[in-house]
Amino acid sequence: MNNQCVVYVTDVEYAFPTILSALQARKFASAATDVCVLMSEHLDNFAELKGLLAMSGVELIDATAALKDSLGKLDGSHFQRRISVSTMAKLVLCQVLPAEYTQIIYLDGDTQVVSNLAELENAVAPEGKFFAARDYTSIHKLLLSGRDSHYFNAGVLKFHRNGWIGQEALELFMKNPEACEGKHDQGALNYVCGSSLILVSNRWNFPKQFLHLVNMSSLSIVHYMAHPKPWHGTFFPWSDAESQVYVDLRKSHPVYDALYRGITFDRKMLYKYRSIRERITHALQEDKPNPQVQGLLVGDYVV
């Protein structure tokens, strides 16, 4: 029985991109690491999807009741137009996942796993510690001012079941949400992390915003945070290749295609206009891989 897993939590809206990332994780992870997708909402064709994913080595778990129990301290008002259960679920994963998993790798559903995960799998998170990489805002600040920040992004985490600070972060969010500065789970985790944080290379959680400043071959996990998203089309700074994987997944089976959620024509045209403008600017400036950004991928990191 494996003691490590890559885990995702998704609602129906994000199920399609989450499954794409989970299938990629299964491809790039070892057989000694399980890959699990927890559903935070009821899905009509759950059984069919579960069987389909099982054939690819991904376990789909109905976690609606378990997450409701674990996040029961948050009343309904917290989840109305503010945050989703799936977003906050990373804080209570130790209460939801089977007890055999002591090494837990959490990934947001808007990630793509683009190369081997072996180094991340083999790096053991000690009890009471967790791995995370710099947030987009930290990298942006570094490029603008040269000042480094250890404010981390919560979209890719690895932690030991024992001593995970998720419950402490949840308590903070409930008692003092202003301290989270509008970042909900991420703000709470950053606020309470203290010496628990072990900063890791951004190759394990690279923000899409800087893809034009880095060699893609240097990356393992790309995080498509904020809009637009690659499953809605090709927009700067990513290429057709990063969007095509979603097209291919939709074509591979009707069950996957049924999960896809599109965007309005007007929004897509807006993104296209912005993308064209940004690509022209990029071409005129002749942007090349940035030494500062590339430098975030190497250094004295555990992984």
DRENDO-1510 file (C-alpha; in Angstrom, 1 decimal, always signed):
<recs>
REC; n; res; u; v; w
REC; 1; MET; +0.0; +0.0; +0.0 .
REC; 2; ASN; +1.4; +3.4; -1.0 .
REC; 3; ASN; +2.1; +6.1; +1.6 .
REC; 4; GLN; +2.3; +9.0; -0.9 .
REC; 5; CYS; -0.4; +10.5; -3.1 .
REC; 6; VAL; -0.9; +13.4; -5.5 .
REC; 7; VAL; -4.3; +14.8; -4.7 .
REC; 8; TYR; -6.7; +17.2; -6.3 .
REC; 9; VAL; -10.0; +18.6; -5.0 .
REC; 10; THR; -12.5; +19.8; -7.6 .
REC; 11; ASP; -16.1; +20.9; -8.0 .
REC; 12; VAL; -18.1; +20.2; -11.2 .
REC; 13; GLU; -17.0; +23.5; -12.8 .
REC; 14; TYR; -13.3; +22.7; -12.6 .
REC; 15; ALA; -13.5; +18.9; -13.0 .
REC; 16; PHE; -12.4; +18.9; -16.7 .
REC; 17; PRO; -9.0; +20.7; -16.3 .
REC; 18; THR; -8.4; +18.9; -13.0 .
REC; 19; ILE; -8.7; +15.5; -14.7 .
REC; 20; LEU; -6.3; +16.6; -17.4 .
REC; 21; SER; -3.7; +17.5; -14.7 .
REC; 22; ALA; -4.4; +14.3; -12.8 .
REC; 23; LEU; -3.8; +12.2; -15.9 .
REC; 24; GLN; -0.6; +14.1; -16.6 .
REC; 25; ALA; +0.5; +13.5; -13.0 .
REC; 26; ARG; -0.2; +9.8; -13.3 .
REC; 27; LYS; +2.0; +9.7; -16.4 .
REC; 28; PHE; +4.9; +11.5; -14.7 .
REC; 29; ALA; +4.7; +10.0; -11.2 .
REC; 30; SER; +6.0; +6.6; -10.1 .
REC; 31; ALA; +3.8; +3.6; -9.4 .
REC; 32; ALA; +4.6; +4.1; -5.7 .
REC; 33; THR; +2.6; +7.3; -5.7 .
REC; 34; ASP; -1.2; +7.2; -6.0 .
REC; 35; VAL; -3.1; +9.9; -7.9 .
REC; 36; CYS; -6.5; +10.9; -6.4 .
REC; 37; VAL; -9.2; +13.4; -7.4 .
REC; 38; LEU; -11.7; +14.3; -4.7 .
REC; 39; MET; -15.1; +15.6; -5.8 .
REC; 40; SER; -16.5; +18.3; -3.6 .
REC; 41; GLU; -19.9; +18.3; -5.4 .
REC; 42; HIS; -22.3; +15.7; -6.7 .
REC; 43; LEU; -21.6; +14.6; -10.3 .
REC; 44; ASP; -24.4; +12.9; -12.2 .
REC; 45; ASN; -22.1; +10.5; -14.2 .
REC; 46; PHE; -19.7; +9.9; -11.2 .
REC; 47; ALA; -19.7; +6.1; -11.6 .
REC; 48; GLU; -18.9; +6.2; -15.3 .
REC; 49; LEU; -16.2; +8.8; -14.8 .
REC; 50; LYS; -14.7; +6.8; -11.9 .
REC; 51; GLY; -14.5; +3.7; -14.0 .
REC; 52; LEU; -12.9; +5.6; -16.9 .
REC; 53; LEU; -10.3; +7.2; -14.7 .
REC; 54; ALA; -9.5; +3.9; -13.0 .
REC; 55; MET; -8.4; +2.5; -16.3 .
REC; 56; SER; -5.8; +5.2; -16.4 .
REC; 57; GLY; -4.7; +4.7; -12.8 .
REC; 58; VAL; -6.4; +7.7; -11.3 .
REC; 59; GLU; -8.8; +7.2; -8.4 .
REC; 60; LEU; -11.9; +9.4; -8.3 .
REC; 61; ILE; -13.4; +9.8; -4.8 .
REC; 62; ASP; -16.7; +11.2; -3.7 .
REC; 63; ALA; -15.7; +13.5; -0.9 .
REC; 64; THR; -18.8; +15.6; -0.6 .
REC; 65; ALA; -19.9; +14.3; +2.8 .
REC; 66; ALA; -16.4; +14.2; +4.2 .
REC; 67; LEU; -15.6; +17.7; +3.2 .
REC; 68; LYS; -18.9; +19.0; +4.5 .
REC; 69; ASP; -18.1; +17.4; +7.9 .
REC; 70; SER; -14.5; +18.8; +7.9 .
REC; 71; LEU; -15.5; +22.3; +6.8 .
REC; 72; GLY; -18.6; +22.3; +8.8 .
REC; 73; LYS; -17.3; +25.1; +11.0 .
REC; 74; LEU; -17.6; +27.4; +8.0 .
REC; 75; ASP; -21.3; +28.4; +7.6 .
REC; 76; GLY; -23.0; +28.8; +4.3 .
REC; 77; SER; -22.2; +32.5; +4.1 .
REC; 78; HIS; -18.5; +31.8; +3.6 .
REC; 79; PHE; -19.2; +29.9; +0.4 .
REC; 80; GLN; -21.7; +32.2; -1.2 .
REC; 81; ARG; -19.9; +34.1; -3.9 .
REC; 82; ARG; -16.7; +34.2; -1.9 .
REC; 83; ILE; -14.9; +30.9; -1.8 .
REC; 84; SER; -15.5; +27.3; -2.8 .
REC; 85; VAL; -15.3; +24.2; -0.7 .
REC; 86; SER; -12.7; +22.8; -3.1 .
REC; 87; THR; -10.5; +25.8; -2.5 .
REC; 88; MET; -10.5; +25.5; +1.3 .
REC; 89; ALA; -10.3; +21.7; +1.1 .
REC; 90; LYS; -6.5; +21.7; +1.1 .
REC; 91; LEU; -6.6; +22.8; +4.8 .
REC; 92; VAL; -8.5; +19.7; +5.9 .
REC; 93; LEU; -7.0; +17.0; +3.6 .
REC; 94; CYS; -5.6; +15.1; +6.5 .
REC; 95; GLN; -9.2; +14.6; +7.8 .
REC; 96; VAL; -10.4; +13.4; +4.4 .
REC; 97; LEU; -7.7; +11.3; +2.9 .
REC; 98; PRO; -7.1; +7.7; +3.9 .
REC; 99; ALA; -4.7; +7.4; +6.9 .
REC; 100; GLU; -2.0; +5.5; +5.0 .
REC; 101; TYR; -1.0; +8.7; +3.1 .
REC; 102; THR; +1.7; +10.4; +5.1 .
REC; 103; GLN; +3.3; +12.2; +2.2 .
REC; 104; ILE; +0.7; +14.4; +0.5 .
REC; 105; ILE; +1.3; +16.3; -2.7 .
REC; 106; TYR; -1.6; +18.7; -3.4 .
REC; 107; LEU; -2.1; +20.3; -6.8 .
REC; 108; ASP; -4.7; +22.8; -8.0 .
REC; 109; GLY; -6.7; +21.8; -11.0 .
REC; 110; ASP; -5.5; +24.6; -13.2 .
REC; 111; THR; -2.0; +23.1; -13.3 .
REC; 112; GLN; -0.2; +21.1; -16.0 .
REC; 113; VAL; +2.4; +18.5; -15.1 .
REC; 114; VAL; +4.9; +18.7; -17.9 .
REC; 115; SER; +7.8; +16.6; -16.8 .
REC; 116; ASN; +8.9; +13.9; -14.3 .
REC; 117; LEU; +7.8; +14.2; -10.7 .
REC; 118; ALA; +10.5; +11.9; -9.3 .
REC; 119; GLU; +12.5; +14.5; -7.5 .
REC; 120; LEU; +9.4; +16.0; -5.8 .
REC; 121; GLU; +8.2; +12.5; -4.9 .
REC; 122; ASN; +11.6; +11.5; -3.4 .
REC; 123; ALA; +12.0; +14.6; -1.3 .
REC; 124; VAL; +10.4; +13.7; +2.0 .
REC; 125; ALA; +8.5; +16.5; +3.8 .
REC; 126; PRO; +9.4; +16.2; +7.5 .
REC; 127; GLU; +6.7; +16.1; +10.2 .
REC; 128; GLY; +5.5; +19.6; +10.9 .
REC; 129; LYS; +7.0; +21.0; +7.6 .
REC; 130; PHE; +5.7; +21.6; +4.1 .
REC; 131; PHE; +7.1; +22.5; +0.7 .
REC; 132; ALA; +5.8; +25.4; -1.4 .
REC; 133; ALA; +7.2; +27.8; -4.0 .
REC; 134; ARG; +7.1; +31.6; -4.4 .
REC; 135; ASP; +3.8; +33.1; -5.4 .
REC; 136; TYR; +3.4; +35.1; -8.7 .
REC; 137; THR; +3.3; +38.3; -6.6 .
REC; 138; SER; +6.7; +37.5; -5.0 .
REC; 139; ILE; +8.3; +36.9; -8.4 .
REC; 140; HIS; +6.7; +40.1; -9.8 .
REC; 141; LYS; +8.1; +42.1; -6.8 .
REC; 142; LEU; +11.5; +40.5; -7.3 .
REC; 143; LEU; +11.6; +41.6; -11.0 .
REC; 144; LEU; +10.5; +45.1; -10.2 .
REC; 145; SER; +12.5; +45.9; -7.1 .
REC; 146; GLY; +15.0; +43.1; -6.6 .
REC; 147; ARG; +13.5; +42.4; -3.2 .
REC; 148; ASP; +12.9; +38.7; -2.5 .
REC; 149; SER; +9.9; +37.5; -0.7 .
REC; 150; HIS; +9.0; +34.1; +0.7 .
REC; 151; TYR; +5.2; +34.6; +0.3 .
REC; 152; PHE; +4.2; +31.3; -1.3 .
REC; 153; ASN; +1.5; +30.1; -3.6 .
REC; 154; ALA; -0.8; +27.4; -2.2 .
REC; 155; GLY; -1.6; +25.8; -5.6 .
REC; 156; VAL; +1.2; +23.2; -5.2 .
REC; 157; LEU; +2.1; +21.9; -1.8 .
REC; 158; LYS; +3.8; +18.9; -0.3 .
REC; 159; PHE; +3.4; +18.2; +3.4 .
REC; 160; HIS; +3.6; +15.5; +6.0 .
REC; 161; ARG; +0.3; +14.4; +7.4 .
REC; 162; ASN; +1.6; +14.9; +10.9 .
REC; 163; GLY; +1.9; +18.6; +11.8 .
REC; 164; TRP; +0.2; +20.0; +8.7 .
REC; 165; ILE; -0.8; +23.6; +9.5 .
REC; 166; GLY; -4.1; +23.4; +7.6 .
REC; 167; GLN; -6.3; +23.3; +10.7 .
REC; 168; GLU; -4.5; +26.3; +12.2 .
REC; 169; ALA; -5.0; +28.2; +9.0 .
REC; 170; LEU; -8.7; +27.3; +8.9 .
REC; 171; GLU; -9.1; +28.6; +12.5 .
REC; 172; LEU; -7.4; +31.9; +11.6 .
REC; 173; PHE; -9.6; +32.3; +8.6 .
REC; 174; MET; -12.7; +31.9; +10.7 .
REC; 175; LYS; -11.6; +34.2; +13.5 .
REC; 176; ASN; -9.7; +36.8; +11.6 .
REC; 177; PRO; -10.3; +36.7; +7.8 .
REC; 178; GLU; -8.9; +40.2; +7.4 .
REC; 179; ALA; -5.5; +38.8; +8.2 .
REC; 180; CYS; -5.7; +36.7; +5.0 .
REC; 181; GLU; -5.8; +39.9; +2.9 .
REC; 182; GLY; -8.4; +38.5; +0.6 .
REC; 183; LYS; -6.4; +35.4; -0.3 .
REC; 184; HIS; -8.5; +33.0; +1.8 .
REC; 185; ASP; -6.7; +29.7; +2.2 .
REC; 186; GLN; -3.4; +31.0; +0.8 .
REC; 187; GLY; -3.4; +34.1; +3.0 .
REC; 188; ALA; -4.2; +32.0; +6.0 .
REC; 189; LEU; -1.4; +29.5; +5.3 .
REC; 190; ASN; +1.1; +32.3; +4.8 .
REC; 191; TYR; +0.1; +34.0; +8.0 .
REC; 192; VAL; +0.5; +31.0; +10.2 .
REC; 193; CYS; +3.3; +29.1; +8.5 .
REC; 194; GLY; +6.2; +30.4; +10.6 .
REC; 195; SER; +9.2; +28.0; +10.4 .
REC; 196; SER; +7.0; +25.2; +8.9 .
REC; 197; LEU; +7.7; +26.5; +5.3 .
REC; 198; ILE; +10.4; +24.9; +3.3 .
REC; 199; LEU; +10.7; +27.1; +0.1 .
REC; 200; VAL; +11.2; +25.0; -3.0 .
REC; 201; SER; +12.1; +25.8; -6.6 .
REC; 202; ASN; +9.5; +27.4; -8.8 .
REC; 203; ARG; +10.0; +24.6; -11.3 .
REC; 204; TRP; +7.4; +22.8; -9.2 .
REC; 205; ASN; +4.9; +25.7; -9.4 .
REC; 206; PHE; +5.6; +28.1; -12.2 .
REC; 207; PRO; +3.1; +30.9; -12.8 .
REC; 208; LYS; +1.8; +31.2; -16.4 .
REC; 209; GLN; +2.4; +34.9; -16.4 .
REC; 210; PHE; +6.2; +34.4; -16.9 .
REC; 211; LEU; +6.2; +31.6; -19.4 .
REC; 212; HIS; +7.7; +33.9; -22.0 .
REC; 213; LEU; +10.7; +34.6; -19.7 .
REC; 214; VAL; +11.7; +31.0; -19.1 .
REC; 215; ASN; +12.7; +27.8; -21.0 .
REC; 216; MET; +9.7; +25.4; -20.8 .
REC; 217; SER; +12.1; +22.5; -20.6 .
REC; 218; SER; +13.2; +23.7; -17.2 .
REC; 219; LEU; +9.7; +23.3; -15.7 .
REC; 220; SER; +7.9; +20.4; -14.1 .
REC; 221; ILE; +4.5; +22.0; -13.1 .
REC; 222; VAL; +3.0; +25.0; -14.7 .
REC; 223; HIS; +0.2; +26.9; -12.8 .
REC; 224; TYR; -2.4; +28.7; -15.0 .
REC; 225; MET; -3.6; +30.9; -12.2 .
REC; 226; ALA; -6.1; +33.7; -13.0 .
REC; 227; HIS; -7.8; +34.2; -16.3 .
REC; 228; PRO; -7.7; +33.3; -19.2 .
REC; 229; LYS; -7.2; +29.6; -19.0 .
REC; 230; PRO; -5.5; +27.3; -21.5 .
REC; 231; TRP; -8.6; +25.0; -21.9 .
REC; 232; HIS; -10.4; +28.0; -23.3 .
REC; 233; GLY; -7.8; +28.7; -26.0 .
REC; 234; THR; -4.3; +29.8; -26.8 .
REC; 235; PHE; -3.5; +33.2; -25.3 .
REC; 236; PHE; -0.2; +34.9; -24.6 .
REC; 237; PRO; +2.2; +33.8; -23.2 .
REC; 238; TRP; +1.5; +30.1; -23.8 .
REC; 239; SER; +1.5; +28.3; -27.2 .
REC; 240; ASP; -1.0; +26.0; -29.0 .
REC; 241; ALA; +0.7; +23.0; -27.5 .
REC; 242; GLU; -0.5; +23.9; -24.0 .
REC; 243; SER; -4.1; +24.3; -25.2 .
REC; 244; GLN; -4.1; +21.3; -27.5 .
REC; 245; VAL; -3.9; +18.8; -24.7 .
REC; 246; TYR; -7.4; +19.9; -23.5 .
REC; 247; VAL; -8.7; +19.5; -27.1 .
REC; 248; ASP; -7.3; +16.1; -27.3 .
REC; 249; LEU; -8.8; +15.1; -23.9 .
REC; 250; ARG; -12.2; +16.2; -25.0 .
REC; 251; LYS; -11.9; +14.2; -28.2 .
REC; 252; SER; -10.7; +11.1; -26.3 .
REC; 253; HIS; -14.1; +10.2; -24.7 .
REC; 254; PRO; -17.6; +11.7; -24.5 .
REC; 255; VAL; -17.5; +11.6; -20.7 .
REC; 256; TYR; -14.5; +14.0; -20.6 .
REC; 257; ASP; -16.1; +16.2; -23.3 .
REC; 258; ALA; -19.3; +16.5; -21.2 .
REC; 259; LEU; -17.3; +17.9; -18.3 .
REC; 260; TYR; -15.9; +20.8; -20.3 .
REC; 261; ARG; -17.1; +24.3; -19.4 .
REC; 262; GLY; -16.6; +27.0; -22.0 .
REC; 263; ILE; -16.7; +30.8; -21.9 .
REC; 264; THR; -18.8; +33.4; -23.7 .
REC; 265; PHE; -17.9; +34.5; -27.2 .
REC; 266; ASP; -17.4; +38.1; -25.9 .
REC; 267; ARG; -15.0; +37.1; -23.2 .
REC; 268; LYS; -13.0; +34.9; -25.6 .
REC; 269; MET; -12.7; +37.8; -28.1 .
REC; 270; LEU; -11.5; +40.1; -25.3 .
REC; 271; TYR; -8.8; +37.5; -24.3 .
REC; 272; LYS; -7.8; +37.2; -28.0 .
REC; 273; TYR; -7.5; +41.0; -28.3 .
REC; 274; ARG; -5.3; +41.2; -25.2 .
REC; 275; SER; -3.2; +38.2; -26.3 .
REC; 276; ILE; -2.5; +39.7; -29.7 .
REC; 277; ARG; -1.5; +43.0; -28.2 .
REC; 278; GLU; +0.8; +41.3; -25.6 .
REC; 279; ARG; +2.4; +39.1; -28.3 .
REC; 280; ILE; +3.2; +42.1; -30.4 .
REC; 281; THR; +4.7; +43.9; -27.3 .
REC; 282; HIS; +6.7; +40.7; -26.6 .
REC; 283; ALA; +8.1; +40.5; -30.1 .
REC; 284; LEU; +9.0; +44.2; -30.2 .
REC; 285; GLN; +10.9; +44.0; -26.9 .
REC; 286; GLU; +12.5; +40.8; -28.1 .
REC; 287; ASP; +12.0; +39.2; -24.7 .
REC; 288; LYS; +14.2; +36.2; -24.0 .
REC; 289; PRO; +14.6; +33.9; -21.0 .
REC; 290; ASN; +15.2; +36.2; -18.0 .
REC; 291; PRO; +18.2; +35.3; -15.8 .
REC; 292; GLN; +16.4; +36.4; -12.6 .
REC; 293; VAL; +13.4; +34.2; -13.5 .
REC; 294; GLN; +15.6; +31.2; -14.5 .
REC; 295; GLY; +17.4; +31.7; -11.2 .
REC; 296; LEU; +14.3; +30.9; -9.3 .
REC; 297; LEU; +14.4; +27.4; -10.7 .
REC; 298; VAL; +17.9; +26.6; -9.3 .
REC; 299; GLY; +19.7; +27.2; -6.0 .
REC; 300; ASP; +20.0; +25.7; -2.6 .
REC; 301; TYR; +16.6; +24.1; -2.5 .
REC; 302; VAL; +15.5; +20.7; -1.1 .
REC; 303; VAL; +13.9; +20.1; -4.4 .
</recs>
